[in-house]
Amino acid sequence: MKNGRAFSRVVVIPAKGFPTAVARNACRRQTKEAYRALKPGIASGFDIVIVAYQGDFRYSDRLTQLAGLLTRTHLLESASAKE
C-alpha cells in the first residue's frame, strides 16, 4: 500500500504454527535480512507487510521467495537487485 512518504516501511509477521519462539524469531530475522538485501531495488513509498510461513527454508530460500513476491507485485525494480 502506498504510504505517501519518500521511503518504504516493512513489517514481518510469522504465521502461526512455529514450534518455538526460536524458530519464529529465526524466520523473522531471515526474512528481514532478505528484505535488506533487496532494498536497493525496491520501489520507495510503500508499506509492506510480509507474512512468513513455517517450513524448512534457509536464507537463500527466503530471499528467492521474497524476490518473487516483490517482482509479482511490481515493487522490485530489477531482478539483478537480488545479488
Summary of the structure (lengths in Angstrom):
residues: 83
radius of gyration: 12.8
end to end distance: 25.5
largest distance: 37.9
contacts: 210
relative contact order: 0.24
helix: 47%
strand: 19%
